[in-house]
């Protein structure tokens, strides 16, 4: 006699795994976003410190970049 496969249980199990991975992905995306924001803030702070130390304005920096 052939064994009966319970597709409903298998489907439910896979859907549960997908939901778990989606939750993990959402958490990772939030962490990535937070890290990008912190990096941008640190980069901005470093730039402002450099500009202040060298008595540069935003216009000066833009001129150097465009030249």
PQR file of N, CA, C, O and H, with PARSE charges and radii, in Angstrom:
ATOM      1  N   UNK A   1       0.835  -1.174   0.000 -0.4000 1.5000
ATOM      2  CA  UNK A   1       0.000   0.000   0.000 -0.0000 2.0000
ATOM      3  C   UNK A   1       0.886   1.246   0.000  0.5500 1.7000
ATOM      4  O   UNK A   1       1.858   1.325   0.751 -0.5500 1.4000
ATOM      5  N   UNK A   2       0.548   2.204  -0.836 -0.4000 1.5000
ATOM      6  CA  UNK A   2       1.328   3.431  -0.955 -0.0000 2.0000
ATOM      7  C   UNK A   2       1.067   4.348   0.237  0.5500 1.7000
ATOM      8  O   UNK A   2      -0.041   4.442   0.765 -0.5500 1.4000
ATOM      9  H   UNK A   2      -0.241   2.140  -1.446  0.4000 1.0000
ATOM     10  N   UNK A   3       2.115   4.997   0.618 -0.4000 1.5000
ATOM     11  CA  UNK A   3       2.016   5.913   1.755 -0.0000 2.0000
ATOM     12  C   UNK A   3       1.397   7.233   1.290  0.5500 1.7000
ATOM     13  O   UNK A   3       1.766   7.751   0.236 -0.5500 1.4000
ATOM     14  H   UNK A   3       3.015   4.921   0.189  0.4000 1.0000
ATOM     15  N   UNK A   4       0.476   7.769   2.055 -0.4000 1.5000
ATOM     16  CA  UNK A   4      -0.189   9.024   1.719 -0.0000 2.0000
ATOM     17  C   UNK A   4       0.693  10.205   2.143  0.5500 1.7000
ATOM     18  O   UNK A   4       1.214  10.235   3.258 -0.5500 1.4000
ATOM     19  H   UNK A   4       0.176   7.349   2.911  0.4000 1.0000
ATOM     20  N   UNK A   5       0.846  11.158   1.253 -0.4000 1.5000
ATOM     21  CA  UNK A   5       1.616  12.355   1.562 -0.0000 2.0000
ATOM     22  C   UNK A   5       0.656  13.440   2.024  0.5500 1.7000
ATOM     23  O   UNK A   5      -0.370  13.698   1.394 -0.5500 1.4000
ATOM     24  H   UNK A   5       0.423  11.134   0.347  0.4000 1.0000
ATOM     25  N   UNK A   6       1.005  14.057   3.119 -0.4000 1.5000
ATOM     26  CA  UNK A   6       0.172  15.127   3.642 -0.0000 2.0000
ATOM     27  C   UNK A   6       0.736  16.455   3.141  0.5500 1.7000
ATOM     28  O   UNK A   6       1.630  17.044   3.748 -0.5500 1.4000
ATOM     29  H   UNK A   6       1.838  13.847   3.631  0.4000 1.0000
ATOM     30  N   UNK A   7       0.193  16.900   2.031 -0.4000 1.5000
ATOM     31  CA  UNK A   7       0.681  18.130   1.404 -0.0000 2.0000
ATOM     32  C   UNK A   7       0.375  19.360   2.245  0.5500 1.7000
ATOM     33  O   UNK A   7       1.161  20.308   2.263 -0.5500 1.4000
ATOM     34  H   UNK A   7      -0.533  16.422   1.537  0.4000 1.0000
ATOM     35  N   UNK A   8      -0.733  19.356   2.927 -0.4000 1.5000
ATOM     36  CA  UNK A   8      -1.108  20.512   3.747 -0.0000 2.0000
ATOM     37  C   UNK A   8      -0.064  20.782   4.829  0.5500 1.7000
ATOM     38  O   UNK A   8       0.301  21.933   5.072 -0.5500 1.4000
ATOM     39  H   UNK A   8      -1.371  18.587   2.912  0.4000 1.0000
ATOM     40  N   UNK A   9       0.412  19.727   5.475 -0.4000 1.5000
ATOM     41  CA  UNK A   9       1.430  19.889   6.511 -0.0000 2.0000
ATOM     42  C   UNK A   9       2.729  20.408   5.912  0.5500 1.7000
ATOM     43  O   UNK A   9       3.376  21.285   6.486 -0.5500 1.4000
ATOM     44  H   UNK A   9       0.115  18.792   5.278  0.4000 1.0000
ATOM     45  N   UNK A  10       3.109  19.867   4.759 -0.4000 1.5000
ATOM     46  CA  UNK A  10       4.345  20.305   4.118 -0.0000 2.0000
ATOM     47  C   UNK A  10       4.241  21.761   3.674  0.5500 1.7000
ATOM     48  O   UNK A  10       5.192  22.528   3.826 -0.5500 1.4000
ATOM     49  H   UNK A  10       2.584  19.156   4.293  0.4000 1.0000
ATOM     50  N   UNK A  11       3.105  22.137   3.134 -0.4000 1.5000
ATOM     51  CA  UNK A  11       2.887  23.522   2.705 -0.0000 2.0000
ATOM     52  C   UNK A  11       2.945  24.455   3.902  0.5500 1.7000
ATOM     53  O   UNK A  11       3.572  25.512   3.838 -0.5500 1.4000
ATOM     54  H   UNK A  11       2.332  21.514   3.011  0.4000 1.0000
ATOM     55  N   UNK A  12       2.297  24.072   4.989 -0.4000 1.5000
ATOM     56  CA  UNK A  12       2.292  24.887   6.195 -0.0000 2.0000
ATOM     57  C   UNK A  12       3.704  25.052   6.754  0.5500 1.7000
ATOM     58  O   UNK A  12       4.082  26.139   7.190 -0.5500 1.4000
ATOM     59  H   UNK A  12       1.788  23.213   5.042  0.4000 1.0000
ATOM     60  N   UNK A  13       4.472  23.977   6.740 -0.4000 1.5000
ATOM     61  CA  UNK A  13       5.840  24.025   7.252 -0.0000 2.0000
ATOM     62  C   UNK A  13       6.698  24.966   6.410  0.5500 1.7000
ATOM     63  O   UNK A  13       7.479  25.749   6.950 -0.5500 1.4000
ATOM     64  H   UNK A  13       4.165  23.094   6.386  0.4000 1.0000
ATOM     65  N   UNK A  14       6.556  24.889   5.101 -0.4000 1.5000
ATOM     66  CA  UNK A  14       7.341  25.749   4.213 -0.0000 2.0000
ATOM     67  C   UNK A  14       6.914  27.209   4.368  0.5500 1.7000
ATOM     68  O   UNK A  14       7.757  28.106   4.366 -0.5500 1.4000
ATOM     69  H   UNK A  14       5.922  24.253   4.661  0.4000 1.0000
ATOM     70  N   UNK A  15       5.619  27.446   4.502 -0.4000 1.5000
ATOM     71  CA  UNK A  15       5.139  28.812   4.704 -0.0000 2.0000
ATOM     72  C   UNK A  15       5.677  29.387   6.011  0.5500 1.7000
ATOM     73  O   UNK A  15       5.995  30.574   6.086 -0.5500 1.4000
ATOM     74  H   UNK A  15       4.934  26.718   4.503  0.4000 1.0000
ATOM     75  N   UNK A  16       5.779  28.557   7.026 -0.4000 1.5000
ATOM     76  CA  UNK A  16       6.324  29.003   8.308 -0.0000 2.0000
ATOM     77  C   UNK A  16       7.800  29.369   8.160  0.5500 1.7000
ATOM     78  O   UNK A  16       8.255  30.367   8.718 -0.5500 1.4000
ATOM     79  H   UNK A  16       5.521  27.593   6.965  0.4000 1.0000
ATOM     80  N   UNK A  17       8.545  28.561   7.408 -0.4000 1.5000
ATOM     81  CA  UNK A  17       9.959  28.845   7.165 -0.0000 2.0000
ATOM     82  C   UNK A  17      10.120  30.158   6.388  0.5500 1.7000
ATOM     83  O   UNK A  17      11.010  30.954   6.684 -0.5500 1.4000
ATOM     84  H   UNK A  17       8.176  27.750   6.954  0.4000 1.0000
ATOM     85  N   UNK A  18       9.265  30.373   5.407 -0.4000 1.5000
ATOM     86  CA  UNK A  18       9.312  31.609   4.615 -0.0000 2.0000
ATOM     87  C   UNK A  18       9.034  32.812   5.511  0.5500 1.7000
ATOM     88  O   UNK A  18       9.725  33.827   5.420 -0.5500 1.4000
ATOM     89  H   UNK A  18       8.541  29.726   5.166  0.4000 1.0000
ATOM     90  N   UNK A  19       8.040  32.707   6.363 -0.4000 1.5000
ATOM     91  CA  UNK A  19       7.701  33.808   7.275 -0.0000 2.0000
ATOM     92  C   UNK A  19       8.874  34.118   8.200  0.5500 1.7000
ATOM     93  O   UNK A  19       9.171  35.284   8.461 -0.5500 1.4000
ATOM     94  H   UNK A  19       7.478  31.883   6.438  0.4000 1.0000
ATOM     95  N   UNK A  20       9.535  33.081   8.693 -0.4000 1.5000
ATOM     96  CA  UNK A  20      10.677  33.272   9.584 -0.0000 2.0000
ATOM     97  C   UNK A  20      11.808  33.982   8.853  0.5500 1.7000
ATOM     98  O   UNK A  20      12.409  34.912   9.391 -0.5500 1.4000
ATOM     99  H   UNK A  20       9.293  32.134   8.482  0.4000 1.0000
ATOM    100  N   UNK A  21      12.100  33.551   7.632 -0.4000 1.5000
ATOM    101  CA  UNK A  21      13.170  34.175   6.849 -0.0000 2.0000
ATOM    102  C   UNK A  21      12.827  35.617   6.500  0.5500 1.7000
ATOM    103  O   UNK A  21      13.709  36.476   6.492 -0.5500 1.4000
ATOM    104  H   UNK A  21      11.612  32.796   7.195  0.4000 1.0000
ATOM    105  N   UNK A  22      11.553  35.895   6.212 -0.4000 1.5000
ATOM    106  CA  UNK A  22      11.146  37.268   5.919 -0.0000 2.0000
ATOM    107  C   UNK A  22      11.344  38.154   7.140  0.5500 1.7000
ATOM    108  O   UNK A  22      11.754  39.309   7.016 -0.5500 1.4000
ATOM    109  H   UNK A  22      10.837  35.197   6.219  0.4000 1.0000
ATOM    110  N   UNK A  23      11.057  37.621   8.303 -0.4000 1.5000
ATOM    111  CA  UNK A  23      11.260  38.367   9.545 -0.0000 2.0000
ATOM    112  C   UNK A  23      12.747  38.636   9.761  0.5500 1.7000
ATOM    113  O   UNK A  23      13.131  39.741  10.144 -0.5500 1.4000
ATOM    114  H   UNK A  23      10.724  36.684   8.403  0.4000 1.0000
ATOM    115  N   UNK A  24      13.572  37.638   9.519 -0.4000 1.5000
ATOM    116  CA  UNK A  24      15.022  37.804   9.654 -0.0000 2.0000
ATOM    117  C   UNK A  24      15.529  38.839   8.653  0.5500 1.7000
ATOM    118  O   UNK A  24      16.367  39.675   8.991 -0.5500 1.4000
ATOM    119  H   UNK A  24      13.260  36.741   9.208  0.4000 1.0000
ATOM    120  N   UNK A  25      15.025  38.783   7.437 -0.4000 1.5000
ATOM    121  CA  UNK A  25      15.422  39.731   6.402 -0.0000 2.0000
ATOM    122  C   UNK A  25      15.040  41.156   6.794  0.5500 1.7000
ATOM    123  O   UNK A  25      15.819  42.088   6.596 -0.5500 1.4000
ATOM    124  H   UNK A  25      14.343  38.104   7.163  0.4000 1.0000
ATOM    125  N   UNK A  26      13.854  41.322   7.343 -0.4000 1.5000
ATOM    126  CA  UNK A  26      13.395  42.639   7.784 -0.0000 2.0000
ATOM    127  C   UNK A  26      14.326  43.184   8.866  0.5500 1.7000
ATOM    128  O   UNK A  26      14.681  44.362   8.845 -0.5500 1.4000
ATOM    129  H   UNK A  26      13.221  40.564   7.503  0.4000 1.0000
ATOM    130  N   UNK A  27      14.720  42.332   9.806 -0.4000 1.5000
ATOM    131  CA  UNK A  27      15.639  42.733  10.872 -0.0000 2.0000
ATOM    132  C   UNK A  27      16.992  43.124  10.299  0.5500 1.7000
ATOM    133  O   UNK A  27      17.573  44.133  10.700 -0.5500 1.4000
ATOM    134  H   UNK A  27      14.432  41.375   9.823  0.4000 1.0000
ATOM    135  N   UNK A  28      17.494  42.329   9.364 -0.4000 1.5000
ATOM    136  CA  UNK A  28      18.792  42.640   8.753 -0.0000 2.0000
ATOM    137  C   UNK A  28      18.744  43.945   7.973  0.5500 1.7000
ATOM    138  O   UNK A  28      19.698  44.721   8.012 -0.5500 1.4000
ATOM    139  H   UNK A  28      17.022  41.510   9.038  0.4000 1.0000
ATOM    140  N   UNK A  29      17.651  44.198   7.269 -0.4000 1.5000
ATOM    141  CA  UNK A  29      17.519  45.449   6.520 -0.0000 2.0000
ATOM    142  C   UNK A  29      17.502  46.645   7.465  0.5500 1.7000
ATOM    143  O   UNK A  29      18.074  47.690   7.155 -0.5500 1.4000
ATOM    144  H   UNK A  29      16.876  43.567   7.238  0.4000 1.0000
ATOM    145  N   UNK A  30      16.853  46.498   8.605 -0.4000 1.5000
ATOM    146  CA  UNK A  30      16.822  47.579   9.600 -0.0000 2.0000
ATOM    147  C   UNK A  30      18.221  47.836  10.152  0.5500 1.7000
ATOM    148  O   UNK A  30      18.621  48.987  10.330 -0.5500 1.4000
ATOM    149  H   UNK A  30      16.389  45.649   8.857  0.4000 1.0000
ATOM    150  N   UNK A  31      18.959  46.766  10.421 -0.4000 1.5000
ATOM    151  CA  UNK A  31      20.334  46.912  10.912 -0.0000 2.0000
ATOM    152  C   UNK A  31      21.209  47.587   9.865  0.5500 1.7000
ATOM    153  O   UNK A  31      22.018  48.454  10.195 -0.5500 1.4000
ATOM    154  H   UNK A  31      18.634  45.832  10.276  0.4000 1.0000
ATOM    155  N   UNK A  32      21.049  47.195   8.608 -0.4000 1.5000
ATOM    156  CA  UNK A  32      21.825  47.789   7.520 -0.0000 2.0000
ATOM    157  C   UNK A  32      21.526  49.274   7.402  0.5500 1.7000
ATOM    158  O   UNK A  32      22.440  50.086   7.256 -0.5500 1.4000
ATOM    159  H   UNK A  32      20.391  46.492   8.340  0.4000 1.0000
ATOM    160  N   UNK A  33      20.270  49.625   7.464 -0.4000 1.5000
ATOM    161  CA  UNK A  33      19.874  51.029   7.376 -0.0000 2.0000
ATOM    162  C   UNK A  33      20.476  51.844   8.518  0.5500 1.7000
ATOM    163  O   UNK A  33      20.967  52.952   8.303 -0.5500 1.4000
ATOM    164  H   UNK A  33      19.528  48.965   7.583  0.4000 1.0000
ATOM    165  N   UNK A  34      20.437  51.299   9.717 -0.4000 1.5000
ATOM    166  CA  UNK A  34      20.996  51.998  10.874 -0.0000 2.0000
ATOM    167  C   UNK A  34      22.503  52.189  10.716  0.5500 1.7000
ATOM    168  O   UNK A  34      23.033  53.253  11.035 -0.5500 1.4000
ATOM    169  H   UNK A  34      20.038  50.399   9.891  0.4000 1.0000
ATOM    170  N   UNK A  35      23.187  51.169  10.227 -0.4000 1.5000
ATOM    171  CA  UNK A  35      24.637  51.276  10.037 -0.0000 2.0000
ATOM    172  C   UNK A  35      24.976  52.302   8.956  0.5500 1.7000
ATOM    173  O   UNK A  35      25.942  53.053   9.095 -0.5500 1.4000
ATOM    174  H   UNK A  35      22.757  50.305   9.968  0.4000 1.0000
ATOM    175  N   UNK A  36      24.193  52.338   7.887 -0.4000 1.5000
ATOM    176  CA  UNK A  36      24.431  53.322   6.833 -0.0000 2.0000
ATOM    177  C   UNK A  36      24.242  54.738   7.362  0.5500 1.7000
ATOM    178  O   UNK A  36      25.001  55.643   7.015 -0.5500 1.4000
ATOM    179  H   UNK A  36      23.409  51.728   7.774  0.4000 1.0000
ATOM    180  N   UNK A  37      23.227  54.928   8.202 -0.4000 1.5000
ATOM    181  CA  UNK A  37      22.990  56.249   8.798 -0.0000 2.0000
ATOM    182  C   UNK A  37      24.149  56.653   9.704  0.5500 1.7000
ATOM    183  O   UNK A  37      24.586  57.804   9.675 -0.5500 1.4000
ATOM    184  H   UNK A  37      22.610  54.193   8.483  0.4000 1.0000
ATOM    185  N   UNK A  38      24.649  55.713  10.508 -0.4000 1.5000
ATOM    186  CA  UNK A  38      25.774  56.009  11.397 -0.0000 2.0000
ATOM    187  C   UNK A  38      27.023  56.337  10.587  0.5500 1.7000
ATOM    188  O   UNK A  38      27.767  57.253  10.938 -0.5500 1.4000
ATOM    189  H   UNK A  38      24.294  54.778  10.531  0.4000 1.0000
ATOM    190  N   UNK A  39      27.258  55.591   9.500 -0.4000 1.5000
ATOM    191  CA  UNK A  39      28.427  55.847   8.652 -0.0000 2.0000
ATOM    192  C   UNK A  39      28.327  57.228   8.022  0.5500 1.7000
ATOM    193  O   UNK A  39      29.309  57.970   7.989 -0.5500 1.4000
ATOM    194  H   UNK A  39      26.654  54.847   9.215  0.4000 1.0000
ATOM    195  N   UNK A  40      27.149  57.575   7.523 -0.4000 1.5000
ATOM    196  CA  UNK A  40      26.959  58.891   6.911 -0.0000 2.0000
ATOM    197  C   UNK A  40      27.207  59.998   7.936  0.5500 1.7000
ATOM    198  O   UNK A  40      27.829  61.012   7.617 -0.5500 1.4000
ATOM    199  H   UNK A  40      26.351  56.972   7.549  0.4000 1.0000
ATOM    200  N   UNK A  41      26.730  59.810   9.146 -0.4000 1.5000
ATOM    201  CA  UNK A  41      26.939  60.807  10.202 -0.0000 2.0000
ATOM    202  C   UNK A  41      28.425  60.940  10.539  0.5500 1.7000
ATOM    203  O   UNK A  41      28.931  62.048  10.717 -0.5500 1.4000
ATOM    204  H   UNK A  41      26.225  58.987   9.405  0.4000 1.0000
ATOM    205  N   UNK A  42      29.120  59.802  10.626 -0.4000 1.5000
ATOM    206  CA  UNK A  42      30.562  59.828  10.907 -0.0000 2.0000
ATOM    207  C   UNK A  42      31.324  60.498   9.774  0.5500 1.7000
ATOM    208  O   UNK A  42      32.233  61.289  10.024 -0.5500 1.4000
ATOM    209  H   UNK A  42      28.709  58.902  10.482  0.4000 1.0000
ATOM    210  N   UNK A  43      30.964  60.189   8.521 -0.4000 1.5000
ATOM    211  CA  UNK A  43      31.618  60.799   7.373 -0.0000 2.0000
ATOM    212  C   UNK A  43      31.402  62.307   7.364  0.5500 1.7000
ATOM    213  O   UNK A  43      32.325  63.077   7.097 -0.5500 1.4000
ATOM    214  H   UNK A  43      30.225  59.546   8.318  0.4000 1.0000
ATOM    215  N   UNK A  44      30.169  62.721   7.660 -0.4000 1.5000
ATOM    216  CA  UNK A  44      29.850  64.146   7.700 -0.0000 2.0000
ATOM    217  C   UNK A  44      30.657  64.847   8.803  0.5500 1.7000
ATOM    218  O   UNK A  44      31.192  65.937   8.605 -0.5500 1.4000
ATOM    219  H   UNK A  44      29.419  62.097   7.877  0.4000 1.0000
ATOM    220  N   UNK A  45      30.728  64.195   9.959 -0.4000 1.5000
ATOM    221  CA  UNK A  45      31.476  64.765  11.072 -0.0000 2.0000
ATOM    222  C   UNK A  45      32.951  64.921  10.708  0.5500 1.7000
ATOM    223  O   UNK A  45      33.556  65.953  10.998 -0.5500 1.4000
ATOM    224  H   UNK A  45      30.294  63.309  10.119  0.4000 1.0000
ATOM    225  N   UNK A  46      33.527  63.906  10.079 -0.4000 1.5000
ATOM    226  CA  UNK A  46      34.934  63.971   9.672 -0.0000 2.0000
ATOM    227  C   UNK A  46      35.150  65.088   8.656  0.5500 1.7000
ATOM    228  O   UNK A  46      36.135  65.821   8.735 -0.5500 1.4000
ATOM    229  H   UNK A  46      33.035  63.068   9.844  0.4000 1.0000
ATOM    230  N   UNK A  47      34.247  65.214   7.721 -0.4000 1.5000
ATOM    231  CA  UNK A  47      34.356  66.274   6.716 -0.0000 2.0000
ATOM    232  C   UNK A  47      34.275  67.651   7.373  0.5500 1.7000
ATOM    233  O   UNK A  47      35.069  68.538   7.060 -0.5500 1.4000
ATOM    234  H   UNK A  47      33.446  64.618   7.657  0.4000 1.0000
ATOM    235  N   UNK A  48      33.327  67.826   8.272 -0.4000 1.5000
ATOM    236  CA  UNK A  48      33.178  69.122   8.943 -0.0000 2.0000
ATOM    237  C   UNK A  48      34.415  69.451   9.787  0.5500 1.7000
ATOM    238  O   UNK A  48      34.857  70.599   9.821 -0.5500 1.4000
ATOM    239  H   UNK A  48      32.682  67.105   8.526  0.4000 1.0000
ATOM    240  N   UNK A  49      34.967  68.448  10.463 -0.4000 1.5000
ATOM    241  CA  UNK A  49      36.175  68.665  11.255 -0.0000 2.0000
ATOM    242  C   UNK A  49      37.339  69.077  10.366  0.5500 1.7000
ATOM    243  O   UNK A  49      38.106  69.975  10.713 -0.5500 1.4000
ATOM    244  H   UNK A  49      34.608  67.516  10.436  0.4000 1.0000
ATOM    245  N   UNK A  50      37.469  68.415   9.211 -0.4000 1.5000
ATOM    246  CA  UNK A  50      38.536  68.756   8.261 -0.0000 2.0000
ATOM    247  C   UNK A  50      38.356  70.174   7.738  0.5500 1.7000
ATOM    248  O   UNK A  50      39.312  70.945   7.662 -0.5500 1.4000
ATOM    249  H   UNK A  50      36.846  67.685   8.929  0.4000 1.0000
ATOM    250  N   UNK A  51      37.115  70.510   7.378 -0.4000 1.5000
ATOM    251  CA  UNK A  51      36.844  71.843   6.851 -0.0000 2.0000
ATOM    252  C   UNK A  51      37.136  72.912   7.911  0.5500 1.7000
ATOM    253  O   UNK A  51      37.706  73.958   7.600 -0.5500 1.4000
ATOM    254  H   UNK A  51      36.338  69.883   7.440  0.4000 1.0000
ATOM    255  N   UNK A  52      36.750  72.651   9.146 -0.4000 1.5000
ATOM    256  CA  UNK A  52      36.986  73.606  10.224 -0.0000 2.0000
ATOM    257  C   UNK A  52      38.480  73.753  10.492  0.5500 1.7000
ATOM    258  O   UNK A  52      38.977  74.868  10.653 -0.5500 1.4000
ATOM    259  H   UNK A  52      36.288  71.801   9.399  0.4000 1.0000
ATOM    260  N   UNK A  53      39.189  72.644  10.540 -0.4000 1.5000
ATOM    261  CA  UNK A  53      40.632  72.674  10.819 -0.0000 2.0000
ATOM    262  C   UNK A  53      41.393  73.409   9.724  0.5500 1.7000
ATOM    263  O   UNK A  53      42.411  74.045   9.995 -0.5500 1.4000
ATOM    264  H   UNK A  53      38.786  71.738  10.409  0.4000 1.0000
ATOM    265  N   UNK A  54      40.906  73.325   8.492 -0.4000 1.5000
ATOM    266  CA  UNK A  54      41.586  73.956   7.365 -0.0000 2.0000
ATOM    267  C   UNK A  54      40.912  75.251   6.908  0.5500 1.7000
ATOM    268  O   UNK A  54      41.229  75.796   5.850 -0.5500 1.4000
ATOM    269  H   UNK A  54      40.078  72.808   8.272  0.4000 1.0000
ATOM    270  N   UNK A  55      39.990  75.722   7.717 -0.4000 1.5000
ATOM    271  CA  UNK A  55      39.275  76.970   7.445 -0.0000 2.0000
ATOM    272  C   UNK A  55      38.690  76.990   6.025  0.5500 1.7000
ATOM    273  O   UNK A  55      38.878  77.943   5.268 -0.5500 1.4000
ATOM    274  H   UNK A  55      39.732  75.279   8.576  0.4000 1.0000
ATOM    275  N   UNK A  56      37.985  75.920   5.695 -0.4000 1.5000
ATOM    276  CA  UNK A  56      37.355  75.797   4.380 -0.0000 2.0000
ATOM    277  C   UNK A  56      35.852  75.963   4.507  0.5500 1.7000
ATOM    278  O   UNK A  56      35.257  75.582   5.515 -0.5500 1.4000
ATOM    279  H   UNK A  56      37.833  75.146   6.310  0.4000 1.0000
ATOM    280  N   UNK A  57      35.244  76.533   3.480 -0.4000 1.5000
ATOM    281  CA  UNK A  57      33.793  76.621   3.420 -0.0000 2.0000
ATOM    282  C   UNK A  57      33.291  75.566   2.447  0.5500 1.7000
ATOM    283  O   UNK A  57      34.075  74.949   1.725 -0.5500 1.4000
ATOM    284  H   UNK A  57      35.727  76.842   2.661  0.4000 1.0000
ATOM    285  N   UNK A  58      31.998  75.368   2.434 -0.4000 1.5000
ATOM    286  CA  UNK A  58      31.422  74.420   1.492 -0.0000 2.0000
ATOM    287  C   UNK A  58      31.714  74.837   0.059  0.5500 1.7000
ATOM    288  O   UNK A  58      31.966  73.995  -0.802 -0.5500 1.4000
ATOM    289  H   UNK A  58      31.362  75.870   3.021  0.4000 1.0000
ATOM    290  N   UNK A  59      31.680  76.140  -0.190 -0.4000 1.5000
ATOM    291  CA  UNK A  59      31.999  76.662  -1.535 -0.0000 2.0000
ATOM    292  C   UNK A  59      33.424  76.327  -1.928  0.5500 1.7000
ATOM    293  O   UNK A  59      33.683  75.966  -3.075 -0.5500 1.4000
ATOM    294  H   UNK A  59      31.475  76.824   0.509  0.4000 1.0000
ATOM    295  N   UNK A  60      34.354  76.443  -0.987 -0.4000 1.5000
ATOM    296  CA  UNK A  60      35.757  76.108  -1.276 -0.0000 2.0000
ATOM    297  C   UNK A  60      35.884  74.640  -1.675  0.5500 1.7000
ATOM    298  O   UNK A  60      36.550  74.299  -2.653 -0.5500 1.4000
ATOM    299  H   UNK A  60      34.143  76.737  -0.054  0.4000 1.0000
ATOM    300  N   UNK A  61      35.242  73.797  -0.910 -0.4000 1.5000
ATOM    301  CA  UNK A  61      35.322  72.349  -1.182 -0.0000 2.0000
ATOM    302  C   UNK A  61      34.721  72.033  -2.542  0.5500 1.7000
ATOM    303  O   UNK A  61      35.295  71.253  -3.302 -0.5500 1.4000
ATOM    304  H   UNK A  61      34.701  74.074  -0.116  0.4000 1.0000
ATOM    305  N   UNK A  62      33.593  72.616  -2.857 -0.4000 1.5000
ATOM    306  CA  UNK A  62      32.976  72.390  -4.153 -0.0000 2.0000
ATOM    307  C   UNK A  62      33.853  72.868  -5.296  0.5500 1.7000
ATOM    308  O   UNK A  62      33.913  72.224  -6.343 -0.5500 1.4000
ATOM    309  H   UNK A  62      33.127  73.250  -2.239  0.4000 1.0000
ATOM    310  N   UNK A  63      34.537  73.993  -5.108 -0.4000 1.5000
ATOM    311  CA  UNK A  63      35.466  74.476  -6.145 -0.0000 2.0000
ATOM    312  C   UNK A  63      36.582  73.476  -6.373  0.5500 1.7000
ATOM    313  O   UNK A  63      36.944  73.198  -7.516 -0.5500 1.4000
ATOM    314  H   UNK A  63      34.489  74.517  -4.257  0.4000 1.0000
ATOM    315  N   UNK A  64      37.139  72.925  -5.284 -0.4000 1.5000
ATOM    316  CA  UNK A  64      38.216  71.953  -5.415 -0.0000 2.0000
ATOM    317  C   UNK A  64      37.739  70.694  -6.135  0.5500 1.7000
ATOM    318  O   UNK A  64      38.466  70.122  -6.948 -0.5500 1.4000
ATOM    319  H   UNK A  64      36.845  73.150  -4.355  0.4000 1.0000
ATOM    320  N   UNK A  65      36.532  70.274  -5.836 -0.4000 1.5000
ATOM    321  CA  UNK A  65      35.982  69.060  -6.456 -0.0000 2.0000
ATOM    322  C   UNK A  65      35.746  69.278  -7.943  0.5500 1.7000
ATOM    323  O   UNK A  65      36.065  68.412  -8.758 -0.5500 1.4000
ATOM    324  H   UNK A  65      35.942  70.739  -5.177  0.4000 1.0000
ATOM    325  N   UNK A  66      35.191  70.428  -8.299 -0.4000 1.5000
ATOM    326  CA  UNK A  66      34.872  70.712  -9.695 -0.0000 2.0000
ATOM    327  C   UNK A  66      36.111  70.961 -10.544  0.5500 1.7000
ATOM    328  O   UNK A  66      36.078  70.761 -11.759 -0.5500 1.4000
ATOM    329  H   UNK A  66      34.932  71.131  -7.637  0.4000 1.0000
ATOM    330  N   UNK A  67      37.197  71.391  -9.925 -0.4000 1.5000
ATOM    331  CA  UNK A  67      38.412  71.726 -10.674 -0.0000 2.0000
ATOM    332  C   UNK A  67      39.194  70.519 -11.099  0.5500 1.7000
ATOM    333  O   UNK A  67      40.238  70.653 -11.736 -0.5500 1.4000
ATOM    334  H   UNK A  67      37.224  71.552  -8.939  0.4000 1.0000
TER
END
